C-alpha cells in the first residue's frame, strides 16, 4: 500500500508541472512540489508574465480556487545589482548577507512577501500574500480562471478614467501613510485593474519611509502616475503638492 501511495504521488507531481517551462532548476522544482502540496495545488499553468527577475504562473487548487506563483530566477545576473541595491539599502535588512544568488533571491522573495503583508494588512489593495518558500512566492490571483487582469497600460482608452486615477492615488496614500512604505518603481506597468479597481503589484523593491532615498522614490512614483494619466487626458493633481502633503504627514521625526 505504501509503494502504491508513493507512485500515485509521483504521478500527481509530474502531472502538476507538465506545462511549466523546463528552465527551472532542480531545487526550485522540488520547492514547487513542496509548496504545491502545502497549498493543495492541482495544476500549474504556463507563465502569464515574465520580467527581469521572475515569472508568474497561475495555479489552480483541488477546490477550484486560483493562486499566482511568482518564481524568481536563480540565475539573475542582469538584475542582481538592482536587487542588492534595494535589499541592502533597506534598514530592515541591515546586516543581512547573501553568499549566493539563491540566498539573495530567497531574501528578495521574503522581502516582497513582507511588503505585500504590510500593505495588505494596512488597507492597500495588493494581491493577498499566501506563502513563501525560498525563491517562490504564492499570492492571490488577480483575474478570472487563470487569465490575469490587465495592467493599467493595457486598458482601452475609454477605461482610463478620473475615477481610476483617484483610486491609484488612494492606494499610494494608504501605502505611505498607513503601511509606511514607498513602492519605489510605480508606473502603469505594475498596476493591475480588476473589476474597476486597481491592484498594486511587484512590491519587492518597496522600502520604508525611513529609507535614505524615500523622498526621491516617492516623488518618482507620483510623477510616473501623473504622467500616464495626464497623457490620456485626465486632469491630475500637482505631484509636488501631493508629495508635500503626504510627506508632511509621515516624515520621520514629526
C-alpha contacts under 8 A as a table, 3 or more apart, distances in Angstrom:
res1	aa1	res2	aa2	distance
1	X	4	X	5.23
1	X	5	X	6.28
2	X	5	X	5.16
2	X	6	X	6.40
3	X	6	X	5.14
3	X	7	X	6.20
4	X	7	X	5.09
4	X	8	X	6.08
5	X	8	X	5.16
5	X	9	X	6.17
6	X	9	X	5.08
6	X	10	X	6.14
7	X	10	X	5.03
7	X	11	X	6.29
8	X	11	X	5.20
8	X	12	X	6.25
9	X	12	X	5.06
9	X	13	X	6.17
10	X	13	X	5.09
10	X	14	X	6.31
11	X	14	X	5.11
11	X	15	X	6.16
12	X	15	X	5.06
12	X	16	X	5.98
13	X	16	X	5.05
13	X	17	X	6.67
13	X	33	X	6.55
14	X	17	X	5.64
14	X	18	X	6.19
15	X	18	X	5.36
15	X	43	X	7.29
16	X	41	X	7.81
16	X	42	X	6.13
16	X	43	X	4.45
16	X	44	X	5.86
17	X	20	X	5.64
17	X	43	X	6.74
17	X	44	X	5.82
17	X	45	X	7.64
18	X	44	X	7.97
19	X	44	X	7.18
19	X	45	X	5.74
19	X	46	X	5.72
20	X	44	X	7.01
20	X	45	X	6.14
20	X	46	X	5.05
20	X	47	X	7.17
21	X	24	X	6.95
21	X	46	X	7.13
24	X	28	X	6.36
24	X	29	X	6.37
24	X	73	X	7.93
25	X	28	X	5.48
25	X	29	X	6.18
25	X	74	X	7.99
26	X	29	X	4.96
26	X	30	X	6.25
27	X	30	X	5.12
27	X	31	X	6.22
28	X	31	X	4.96
28	X	32	X	6.12
28	X	135	X	7.37
28	X	136	X	7.84
29	X	32	X	5.06
29	X	33	X	6.47
30	X	33	X	5.07
30	X	34	X	6.36
31	X	34	X	4.91
31	X	35	X	6.13
31	X	133	X	6.99
31	X	134	X	7.77
31	X	136	X	7.70
32	X	35	X	5.23
32	X	36	X	5.88
32	X	136	X	7.43
33	X	36	X	5.05
33	X	37	X	6.23
34	X	37	X	5.31
34	X	38	X	6.29
35	X	38	X	4.91
35	X	39	X	6.08
35	X	133	X	7.15
36	X	39	X	5.18
36	X	40	X	5.65
36	X	41	X	4.83
36	X	42	X	7.74
37	X	40	X	4.93
37	X	41	X	6.39
38	X	41	X	7.92
39	X	61	X	7.26
40	X	61	X	5.53
40	X	62	X	6.25
41	X	44	X	7.52
41	X	59	X	6.67
41	X	60	X	5.73
41	X	61	X	4.00
41	X	62	X	6.05
42	X	59	X	7.45
42	X	60	X	5.74
42	X	61	X	4.85
42	X	62	X	5.16
43	X	59	X	5.61
43	X	60	X	5.57
43	X	61	X	7.02
44	X	57	X	6.72
44	X	58	X	6.04
44	X	59	X	4.21
44	X	60	X	6.61
45	X	57	X	6.03
45	X	58	X	5.60
45	X	59	X	5.98
46	X	57	X	5.88
46	X	58	X	7.24
47	X	50	X	7.02
47	X	55	X	6.19
47	X	56	X	5.42
47	X	57	X	4.42
47	X	58	X	7.09
48	X	55	X	7.58
48	X	56	X	5.87
48	X	57	X	5.82
48	X	58	X	7.12
48	X	147	X	7.86
48	X	148	X	7.27
49	X	55	X	5.68
49	X	56	X	5.36
49	X	57	X	7.50
50	X	54	X	6.13
50	X	55	X	4.38
50	X	56	X	6.55
51	X	54	X	5.40
51	X	55	X	6.17
52	X	76	X	7.70
52	X	78	X	7.42
52	X	79	X	6.43
53	X	72	X	5.67
53	X	73	X	5.73
53	X	76	X	6.13
53	X	79	X	6.33
54	X	70	X	6.47
54	X	71	X	5.40
54	X	72	X	4.05
54	X	73	X	5.41
55	X	70	X	5.76
55	X	71	X	5.49
55	X	72	X	6.56
55	X	73	X	7.75
56	X	68	X	6.47
56	X	69	X	5.50
56	X	70	X	4.36
56	X	71	X	6.28
57	X	68	X	5.70
57	X	69	X	5.09
57	X	70	X	6.45
57	X	71	X	7.88
58	X	66	X	6.88
58	X	67	X	5.89
58	X	68	X	4.69
58	X	69	X	6.28
58	X	141	X	7.13
58	X	146	X	5.57
59	X	66	X	5.68
59	X	67	X	5.15
59	X	68	X	6.11
59	X	69	X	7.09
59	X	146	X	7.26
60	X	64	X	5.91
60	X	65	X	5.68
60	X	66	X	4.54
60	X	67	X	6.18
60	X	146	X	7.88
61	X	64	X	5.22
61	X	65	X	5.45
61	X	66	X	6.38
61	X	67	X	7.64
62	X	65	X	7.60
66	X	140	X	7.22
66	X	141	X	5.71
66	X	145	X	7.10
66	X	146	X	6.93
67	X	138	X	6.71
67	X	139	X	5.92
67	X	140	X	5.20
67	X	141	X	4.73
68	X	138	X	5.72
68	X	139	X	5.29
68	X	140	X	5.90
68	X	141	X	4.82
69	X	136	X	6.70
69	X	137	X	5.71
69	X	138	X	4.61
69	X	139	X	6.57
70	X	136	X	5.77
70	X	137	X	5.03
70	X	138	X	6.32
70	X	139	X	7.98
71	X	135	X	5.99
71	X	136	X	4.67
71	X	137	X	6.48
72	X	105	X	6.65
72	X	109	X	7.56
72	X	135	X	5.37
72	X	136	X	6.47
73	X	76	X	5.52
73	X	105	X	7.76
73	X	135	X	7.70
74	X	101	X	6.05
74	X	102	X	5.45
74	X	105	X	6.73
74	X	135	X	7.54
75	X	101	X	6.72
75	X	102	X	7.98
76	X	79	X	5.76
76	X	80	X	5.82
76	X	101	X	7.39
77	X	80	X	4.98
77	X	81	X	7.64
78	X	81	X	7.40
79	X	82	X	5.28
79	X	83	X	6.20
80	X	83	X	5.12
80	X	84	X	6.12
80	X	101	X	7.83
81	X	84	X	5.08
81	X	85	X	6.11
82	X	85	X	5.04
82	X	86	X	6.44
83	X	86	X	5.37
83	X	87	X	5.86
83	X	108	X	7.37
83	X	205	X	7.54
84	X	87	X	4.94
84	X	88	X	5.74
84	X	89	X	7.95
84	X	104	X	7.81
85	X	88	X	5.83
85	X	89	X	5.97
86	X	89	X	5.59
86	X	90	X	6.27
86	X	205	X	5.65
86	X	206	X	7.98
86	X	207	X	7.71
87	X	90	X	5.52
87	X	93	X	6.64
87	X	108	X	7.02
87	X	205	X	7.35
88	X	91	X	7.46
88	X	93	X	5.93
88	X	94	X	6.19
88	X	95	X	7.81
88	X	96	X	7.19
89	X	93	X	7.61
89	X	94	X	7.31
89	X	211	X	7.45
89	X	212	X	7.88
90	X	93	X	5.57
90	X	94	X	6.65
90	X	207	X	6.19
90	X	208	X	7.45
90	X	211	X	6.24
91	X	94	X	5.08
91	X	208	X	7.99
91	X	210	X	7.79
91	X	211	X	6.71
93	X	96	X	5.36
97	X	104	X	7.89
98	X	101	X	7.26
98	X	103	X	5.18
98	X	104	X	4.91
98	X	107	X	7.87
99	X	103	X	6.48
99	X	104	X	7.40
100	X	103	X	5.27
100	X	104	X	6.25
101	X	104	X	5.01
101	X	105	X	6.13
102	X	105	X	5.14
102	X	106	X	6.08
102	X	134	X	7.92
102	X	135	X	7.31
103	X	106	X	4.95
103	X	107	X	6.27
103	X	134	X	7.89
104	X	107	X	5.22
104	X	108	X	6.19
105	X	108	X	4.80
105	X	109	X	6.01
105	X	134	X	7.33
105	X	135	X	5.56
106	X	109	X	5.22
106	X	110	X	6.29
106	X	133	X	7.66
106	X	134	X	4.43
106	X	135	X	4.81
107	X	110	X	5.12
107	X	111	X	6.09
107	X	134	X	7.75
108	X	111	X	4.92
108	X	112	X	6.27
108	X	135	X	7.83
108	X	204	X	6.67
109	X	112	X	5.18
109	X	113	X	6.13
109	X	132	X	6.97
109	X	134	X	6.94
109	X	135	X	5.67
109	X	136	X	6.74
109	X	137	X	6.24
109	X	204	X	7.25
110	X	113	X	4.98
110	X	114	X	6.01
110	X	132	X	6.64
110	X	134	X	7.78
111	X	114	X	5.08
111	X	115	X	6.11
111	X	204	X	5.99
112	X	115	X	5.02
112	X	116	X	6.07
112	X	202	X	7.74
112	X	203	X	5.75
112	X	204	X	3.94
112	X	205	X	7.32
112	X	206	X	7.88
113	X	116	X	5.16
113	X	117	X	6.15
113	X	129	X	6.19
113	X	131	X	7.71
113	X	132	X	6.81
113	X	137	X	6.92
113	X	204	X	7.69
114	X	117	X	5.04
114	X	118	X	6.09
115	X	118	X	5.11
115	X	119	X	6.10
115	X	181	X	7.95
115	X	203	X	6.47
115	X	204	X	6.88
115	X	206	X	6.83
116	X	119	X	5.15
116	X	120	X	5.84
116	X	126	X	6.70
116	X	127	X	7.27
116	X	128	X	6.96
116	X	129	X	6.09
116	X	203	X	6.82
117	X	120	X	5.11
117	X	121	X	5.92
117	X	128	X	7.17
117	X	129	X	6.08
118	X	121	X	5.36
118	X	122	X	6.30
118	X	179	X	5.91
119	X	122	X	5.16
119	X	123	X	6.42
119	X	124	X	5.07
119	X	125	X	7.54
119	X	126	X	7.05
119	X	175	X	6.28
119	X	179	X	5.32
119	X	181	X	7.82
120	X	123	X	5.44
120	X	124	X	5.29
120	X	125	X	6.38
120	X	126	X	6.01
120	X	127	X	7.60
120	X	128	X	6.36
121	X	124	X	7.51
121	X	179	X	7.92
122	X	174	X	7.28
122	X	175	X	7.70
122	X	178	X	5.79
122	X	179	X	5.40
123	X	174	X	6.67
123	X	178	X	7.77
124	X	171	X	5.53
124	X	172	X	7.98
124	X	174	X	5.75
124	X	175	X	5.93
124	X	179	X	7.72
124	X	200	X	7.95
125	X	171	X	6.62
125	X	198	X	7.14
125	X	199	X	5.13
125	X	200	X	6.35
126	X	199	X	4.99
126	X	200	X	5.06
126	X	201	X	6.23
127	X	139	X	6.02
127	X	140	X	4.97
127	X	141	X	6.88
127	X	142	X	6.85
127	X	199	X	7.08
127	X	200	X	7.71
127	X	201	X	7.16
128	X	139	X	5.54
128	X	140	X	5.01
129	X	137	X	7.89
129	X	138	X	6.42
129	X	139	X	4.34
129	X	140	X	6.38
130	X	137	X	7.80
130	X	138	X	5.34
130	X	139	X	4.84
130	X	140	X	6.97
131	X	137	X	6.05
131	X	138	X	5.06
131	X	139	X	6.90
132	X	135	X	7.53
132	X	136	X	5.70
132	X	137	X	4.49
132	X	138	X	6.07
133	X	136	X	5.23
133	X	137	X	6.58
141	X	146	X	7.87
141	X	148	X	7.45
142	X	148	X	5.90
142	X	149	X	5.92
142	X	192	X	7.99
142	X	194	X	7.04
143	X	146	X	6.78
143	X	147	X	5.64
143	X	148	X	4.31
143	X	149	X	4.47
143	X	194	X	6.67
144	X	147	X	5.27
144	X	148	X	6.50
144	X	149	X	7.41
149	X	192	X	6.16
149	X	193	X	6.06
149	X	194	X	5.53
150	X	153	X	7.99
150	X	154	X	5.84
150	X	155	X	6.65
150	X	192	X	5.65
150	X	193	X	5.82
150	X	194	X	7.30
151	X	154	X	5.26
151	X	155	X	6.90
151	X	188	X	6.83
151	X	189	X	6.10
151	X	190	X	6.66
151	X	191	X	5.61
151	X	192	X	4.26
151	X	193	X	6.06
152	X	155	X	5.66
152	X	160	X	7.96
152	X	188	X	4.98
152	X	189	X	6.55
152	X	190	X	7.59
152	X	191	X	5.55
152	X	192	X	5.71
152	X	193	X	6.18
153	X	188	X	5.20
153	X	189	X	6.28
155	X	159	X	6.19
155	X	160	X	6.77
156	X	159	X	5.62
156	X	160	X	7.04
157	X	160	X	5.53
157	X	232	X	7.41
158	X	161	X	7.07
160	X	164	X	6.53
160	X	165	X	7.78
160	X	229	X	7.50
160	X	232	X	7.25
161	X	164	X	5.21
161	X	165	X	6.41
161	X	234	X	6.75
162	X	165	X	5.01
162	X	166	X	6.18
162	X	234	X	5.91
162	X	235	X	7.26
163	X	166	X	5.04
163	X	167	X	6.21
164	X	167	X	4.97
164	X	168	X	6.31
164	X	196	X	7.39
164	X	197	X	7.08
164	X	198	X	7.29
165	X	168	X	5.21
165	X	169	X	6.28
165	X	229	X	6.82
165	X	234	X	7.92
165	X	236	X	7.85
166	X	169	X	5.11
166	X	170	X	6.14
167	X	170	X	4.98
167	X	171	X	6.37
167	X	197	X	7.06
167	X	198	X	6.73
168	X	171	X	5.17
168	X	172	X	6.41
168	X	198	X	6.37
169	X	172	X	5.05
169	X	173	X	6.16
170	X	173	X	5.03
170	X	174	X	6.19
171	X	174	X	5.11
171	X	175	X	5.99
171	X	200	X	7.74
172	X	175	X	4.96
172	X	176	X	6.18
172	X	182	X	8.00
173	X	176	X	5.31
173	X	177	X	5.87
173	X	178	X	7.76
173	X	246	X	7.11
174	X	177	X	5.37
174	X	178	X	5.11
174	X	179	X	6.53
175	X	178	X	5.81
175	X	179	X	4.89
175	X	180	X	6.11
175	X	181	X	5.58
175	X	182	X	6.60
175	X	183	X	7.90
176	X	179	X	5.87
176	X	180	X	4.61
176	X	181	X	5.10
176	X	182	X	5.90
176	X	209	X	7.30
176	X	246	X	7.35
176	X	250	X	7.54
177	X	180	X	5.44
177	X	181	X	7.92
177	X	246	X	7.14
177	X	249	X	7.23
177	X	250	X	6.13
180	X	208	X	5.79
180	X	209	X	5.69
180	X	250	X	7.76
181	X	206	X	6.35
181	X	207	X	5.48
181	X	208	X	4.34
181	X	209	X	5.53
182	X	206	X	5.36
182	X	207	X	5.42
182	X	208	X	6.13
182	X	209	X	6.38
182	X	214	X	6.90
182	X	217	X	7.08
182	X	218	X	6.04
183	X	186	X	5.96
183	X	203	X	6.07
183	X	205	X	6.73
183	X	206	X	4.20
183	X	207	X	6.67
183	X	217	X	7.67
183	X	218	X	7.43
183	X	221	X	7.31
184	X	205	X	6.47
184	X	206	X	5.54
184	X	207	X	7.15
184	X	217	X	4.85
184	X	218	X	6.37
184	X	220	X	7.39
184	X	221	X	6.27
185	X	205	X	7.44
185	X	206	X	7.83
185	X	217	X	7.51
185	X	220	X	7.73
185	X	221	X	6.26
186	X	189	X	7.68
186	X	190	X	6.38
186	X	191	X	7.72
186	X	220	X	7.99
186	X	221	X	4.99
186	X	224	X	6.92
186	X	225	X	7.35
187	X	190	X	5.86
187	X	191	X	6.89
187	X	221	X	6.81
187	X	224	X	5.50
187	X	225	X	5.78
187	X	228	X	7.84
188	X	191	X	5.62
188	X	224	X	7.89
188	X	225	X	7.00
188	X	228	X	6.91
190	X	200	X	6.28
190	X	201	X	5.29
190	X	202	X	6.21
191	X	198	X	6.21
191	X	199	X	5.58
191	X	200	X	4.83
191	X	201	X	6.03
192	X	198	X	5.47
192	X	199	X	5.01
192	X	200	X	6.48
192	X	201	X	7.18
193	X	196	X	6.11
193	X	197	X	5.40
193	X	198	X	4.38
193	X	199	X	6.18
194	X	197	X	5.35
194	X	198	X	6.33
194	X	199	X	7.50
200	X	203	X	7.62
202	X	205	X	7.71
203	X	206	X	5.23
207	X	210	X	7.99
207	X	211	X	6.29
207	X	214	X	7.36
208	X	211	X	5.60
208	X	214	X	7.34
209	X	214	X	5.50
209	X	215	X	7.95
209	X	250	X	7.74
209	X	251	X	7.22
209	X	252	X	7.43
210	X	214	X	6.62
210	X	251	X	7.96
210	X	252	X	6.41
211	X	214	X	5.02
213	X	216	X	5.45
213	X	217	X	6.17
214	X	217	X	5.20
214	X	218	X	6.10
215	X	218	X	5.27
215	X	219	X	6.14
215	X	247	X	7.90
216	X	219	X	5.22
216	X	220	X	6.22
217	X	220	X	5.09
217	X	221	X	6.28
218	X	221	X	5.10
218	X	222	X	6.27
218	X	243	X	7.27
219	X	222	X	5.22
219	X	223	X	6.17
219	X	239	X	7.23
219	X	240	X	7.18
219	X	243	X	6.30
220	X	223	X	5.15
220	X	224	X	6.11
221	X	224	X	5.22
221	X	225	X	6.36
222	X	225	X	5.33
222	X	226	X	6.17
222	X	239	X	5.51
222	X	242	X	7.87
222	X	243	X	7.41
223	X	226	X	5.07
223	X	227	X	5.93
223	X	239	X	5.81
224	X	227	X	5.17
224	X	228	X	6.34
225	X	228	X	5.35
225	X	229	X	6.43
226	X	229	X	5.43
226	X	230	X	5.83
226	X	236	X	6.06
226	X	237	X	7.50
226	X	238	X	7.98
226	X	239	X	6.82
227	X	230	X	5.24
227	X	231	X	6.04
228	X	231	X	5.31
228	X	232	X	6.75
229	X	232	X	5.16
229	X	233	X	6.66
229	X	234	X	5.34
229	X	235	X	7.59
229	X	236	X	7.13
230	X	233	X	5.15
230	X	234	X	4.95
230	X	235	X	6.14
230	X	236	X	6.32
231	X	234	X	7.35
237	X	241	X	7.55
237	X	242	X	7.04
238	X	241	X	5.29
238	X	242	X	6.33
239	X	242	X	4.99
239	X	243	X	5.99
240	X	243	X	4.98
240	X	244	X	6.19
241	X	244	X	5.10
241	X	245	X	6.30
242	X	245	X	5.19
242	X	246	X	6.19
243	X	246	X	5.25
243	X	247	X	5.90
244	X	247	X	5.22
244	X	248	X	5.93
245	X	248	X	5.37
245	X	249	X	6.56
246	X	249	X	5.31
246	X	250	X	6.50
247	X	250	X	5.20
247	X	251	X	5.07
248	X	251	X	5.79
248	X	254	X	7.96
249	X	254	X	7.84
250	X	254	X	7.14
251	X	254	X	6.09
